[in-house]
Amino acid sequence: MRMHLMLASLVVGLVSAYGSTITLNSSSAVTFLDSGLVSVDFPSAFTGANFTSAQTGTAAFVLASTPSYVHSLTDGPGAVWIGTNSTAGTGTGDTALYAISFNLPSAVSSASLNLFYAVDNELGSSNPGIYINGTALPRVTI
């Protein structure tokens, strides 16, 4: 069974008139579009409608039990494991496109993005990656 769970912390460093940082952690503030498929990934490439559905979708479930996963992120201690249902960490989870929205201050001259995350199984197969406004970020191999 393929499960896609997420533990993530996103830190956006902004250079503006005063300088600021936005930190977003995985939580029930994250919404998702469920693939509806338990054992396979999304069947085709994401569309704009998929991203809209994820942004307006169901709130992610914060998981109380994640038996063999990392328990925290050193660089994102406020992040929690999330899934598509309350028992996703114990064997019944579906693949999902997760979304979290945030606004940038209007006076941004440049920005940097630091993303710390862990996933169960993989970060998608038919649609691998992290997206901002529907655009895939370049893949980085560690």
Contacts in CASP RR format, 6 or more apart in sequence:
PFRMAT RR
TARGET T0000
AUTHOR 0000-0000-0000
METHOD contacts of the structure
MODEL  1
MRMHLMLASLVVGLVSAYGSTITLNSSSAVTFLDSGLVSVDFPSAFTGAN
FTSAQTGTAAFVLASTPSYVHSLTDGPGAVWIGTNSTAGTGTGDTALYAI
SFNLPSAVSSASLNLFYAVDNELGSSNPGIYINGTALPRVTI
1 38 0 8 1.000
1 39 0 8 1.000
1 91 0 8 1.000
1 92 0 8 1.000
1 93 0 8 1.000
2 38 0 8 1.000
2 39 0 8 1.000
2 40 0 8 1.000
2 41 0 8 1.000
2 95 0 8 1.000
2 121 0 8 1.000
3 88 0 8 1.000
3 89 0 8 1.000
3 91 0 8 1.000
3 92 0 8 1.000
3 93 0 8 1.000
3 94 0 8 1.000
3 95 0 8 1.000
3 120 0 8 1.000
3 121 0 8 1.000
4 83 0 8 1.000
4 93 0 8 1.000
4 94 0 8 1.000
4 95 0 8 1.000
4 96 0 8 1.000
4 119 0 8 1.000
4 120 0 8 1.000
4 121 0 8 1.000
4 122 0 8 1.000
4 123 0 8 1.000
4 124 0 8 1.000
5 63 0 8 1.000
5 66 0 8 1.000
5 69 0 8 1.000
5 81 0 8 1.000
5 82 0 8 1.000
5 83 0 8 1.000
5 88 0 8 1.000
5 89 0 8 1.000
5 93 0 8 1.000
5 119 0 8 1.000
5 120 0 8 1.000
6 26 0 8 1.000
6 30 0 8 1.000
6 60 0 8 1.000
6 81 0 8 1.000
6 82 0 8 1.000
6 83 0 8 1.000
6 98 0 8 1.000
6 117 0 8 1.000
6 118 0 8 1.000
6 119 0 8 1.000
7 26 0 8 1.000
7 69 0 8 1.000
7 70 0 8 1.000
7 72 0 8 1.000
7 73 0 8 1.000
7 79 0 8 1.000
7 80 0 8 1.000
7 81 0 8 1.000
7 82 0 8 1.000
7 117 0 8 1.000
7 118 0 8 1.000
7 119 0 8 1.000
8 25 0 8 1.000
8 26 0 8 1.000
8 73 0 8 1.000
8 79 0 8 1.000
8 115 0 8 1.000
8 116 0 8 1.000
8 117 0 8 1.000
8 118 0 8 1.000
9 23 0 8 1.000
9 24 0 8 1.000
9 25 0 8 1.000
9 26 0 8 1.000
9 73 0 8 1.000
9 75 0 8 1.000
9 76 0 8 1.000
9 77 0 8 1.000
9 78 0 8 1.000
9 79 0 8 1.000
9 115 0 8 1.000
9 116 0 8 1.000
9 117 0 8 1.000
10 22 0 8 1.000
10 23 0 8 1.000
10 24 0 8 1.000
10 25 0 8 1.000
10 100 0 8 1.000
10 113 0 8 1.000
10 114 0 8 1.000
10 115 0 8 1.000
10 116 0 8 1.000
11 21 0 8 1.000
11 22 0 8 1.000
11 23 0 8 1.000
11 24 0 8 1.000
11 75 0 8 1.000
11 113 0 8 1.000
11 114 0 8 1.000
11 115 0 8 1.000
11 116 0 8 1.000
12 21 0 8 1.000
12 22 0 8 1.000
12 23 0 8 1.000
12 24 0 8 1.000
12 102 0 8 1.000
12 104 0 8 1.000
12 111 0 8 1.000
12 112 0 8 1.000
12 113 0 8 1.000
12 114 0 8 1.000
13 20 0 8 1.000
13 21 0 8 1.000
13 22 0 8 1.000
13 111 0 8 1.000
13 112 0 8 1.000
13 113 0 8 1.000
13 114 0 8 1.000
14 20 0 8 1.000
14 21 0 8 1.000
14 22 0 8 1.000
14 104 0 8 1.000
14 105 0 8 1.000
14 108 0 8 1.000
14 110 0 8 1.000
14 111 0 8 1.000
15 108 0 8 1.000
15 109 0 8 1.000
15 110 0 8 1.000
15 111 0 8 1.000
16 105 0 8 1.000
16 107 0 8 1.000
16 108 0 8 1.000
16 109 0 8 1.000
17 107 0 8 1.000
20 105 0 8 1.000
22 102 0 8 1.000
22 104 0 8 1.000
24 100 0 8 1.000
24 102 0 8 1.000
25 76 0 8 1.000
25 78 0 8 1.000
25 79 0 8 1.000
25 80 0 8 1.000
26 60 0 8 1.000
26 79 0 8 1.000
26 80 0 8 1.000
26 81 0 8 1.000
26 82 0 8 1.000
26 98 0 8 1.000
26 100 0 8 1.000
26 117 0 8 1.000
27 60 0 8 1.000
27 62 0 8 1.000
27 79 0 8 1.000
27 80 0 8 1.000
27 82 0 8 1.000
28 59 0 8 1.000
28 60 0 8 1.000
28 61 0 8 1.000
28 62 0 8 1.000
28 82 0 8 1.000
29 59 0 8 1.000
29 100 0 8 1.000
30 59 0 8 1.000
30 60 0 8 1.000
30 82 0 8 1.000
30 98 0 8 1.000
30 99 0 8 1.000
30 100 0 8 1.000
31 54 0 8 1.000
31 55 0 8 1.000
31 56 0 8 1.000
31 57 0 8 1.000
31 58 0 8 1.000
31 59 0 8 1.000
31 60 0 8 1.000
31 98 0 8 1.000
31 99 0 8 1.000
31 100 0 8 1.000
32 54 0 8 1.000
32 57 0 8 1.000
32 58 0 8 1.000
32 60 0 8 1.000
32 83 0 8 1.000
32 84 0 8 1.000
32 96 0 8 1.000
32 97 0 8 1.000
32 98 0 8 1.000
32 99 0 8 1.000
33 50 0 8 1.000
33 53 0 8 1.000
33 54 0 8 1.000
33 57 0 8 1.000
33 96 0 8 1.000
33 97 0 8 1.000
33 99 0 8 1.000
34 58 0 8 1.000
34 84 0 8 1.000
34 94 0 8 1.000
34 95 0 8 1.000
34 96 0 8 1.000
35 41 0 8 1.000
35 42 0 8 1.000
35 94 0 8 1.000
35 95 0 8 1.000
35 96 0 8 1.000
35 97 0 8 1.000
36 94 0 8 1.000
36 95 0 8 1.000
37 43 0 8 1.000
37 94 0 8 1.000
37 95 0 8 1.000
38 92 0 8 1.000
38 93 0 8 1.000
38 94 0 8 1.000
38 95 0 8 1.000
40 95 0 8 1.000
41 95 0 8 1.000
41 124 0 8 1.000
41 125 0 8 1.000
41 126 0 8 1.000
41 127 0 8 1.000
42 50 0 8 1.000
42 95 0 8 1.000
42 97 0 8 1.000
42 124 0 8 1.000
42 126 0 8 1.000
42 127 0 8 1.000
43 126 0 8 1.000
44 126 0 8 1.000
45 126 0 8 1.000
45 127 0 8 1.000
46 97 0 8 1.000
46 127 0 8 1.000
46 131 0 8 1.000
46 134 0 8 1.000
48 134 0 8 1.000
50 97 0 8 1.000
51 97 0 8 1.000
51 99 0 8 1.000
51 131 0 8 1.000
51 134 0 8 1.000
53 97 0 8 1.000
54 96 0 8 1.000
54 97 0 8 1.000
54 98 0 8 1.000
54 99 0 8 1.000
55 99 0 8 1.000
55 101 0 8 1.000
57 99 0 8 1.000
58 84 0 8 1.000
60 82 0 8 1.000
60 83 0 8 1.000
60 84 0 8 1.000
60 96 0 8 1.000
60 98 0 8 1.000
61 82 0 8 1.000
61 83 0 8 1.000
61 84 0 8 1.000
61 85 0 8 1.000
61 86 0 8 1.000
61 88 0 8 1.000
62 80 0 8 1.000
62 81 0 8 1.000
62 82 0 8 1.000
63 80 0 8 1.000
63 81 0 8 1.000
63 82 0 8 1.000
63 83 0 8 1.000
63 86 0 8 1.000
63 88 0 8 1.000
63 89 0 8 1.000
64 86 0 8 1.000
65 89 0 8 1.000
65 90 0 8 1.000
66 81 0 8 1.000
66 89 0 8 1.000
67 89 0 8 1.000
67 90 0 8 1.000
69 81 0 8 1.000
69 89 0 8 1.000
69 118 0 8 1.000
69 120 0 8 1.000
70 118 0 8 1.000
72 78 0 8 1.000
72 79 0 8 1.000
73 79 0 8 1.000
73 116 0 8 1.000
73 117 0 8 1.000
73 118 0 8 1.000
74 116 0 8 1.000
75 114 0 8 1.000
75 116 0 8 1.000
76 116 0 8 1.000
79 116 0 8 1.000
79 117 0 8 1.000
81 89 0 8 1.000
82 98 0 8 1.000
83 89 0 8 1.000
83 93 0 8 1.000
83 96 0 8 1.000
84 93 0 8 1.000
84 94 0 8 1.000
84 96 0 8 1.000
85 92 0 8 1.000
85 93 0 8 1.000
85 94 0 8 1.000
87 93 0 8 1.000
88 94 0 8 1.000
89 120 0 8 1.000
95 124 0 8 1.000
97 127 0 8 1.000
104 111 0 8 1.000
113 132 0 8 1.000
113 137 0 8 1.000
115 130 0 8 1.000
117 130 0 8 1.000
122 128 0 8 1.000
123 129 0 8 1.000
123 130 0 8 1.000
128 139 0 8 1.000
129 136 0 8 1.000
129 137 0 8 1.000
129 139 0 8 1.000
130 136 0 8 1.000
130 137 0 8 1.000
131 137 0 8 1.000
END
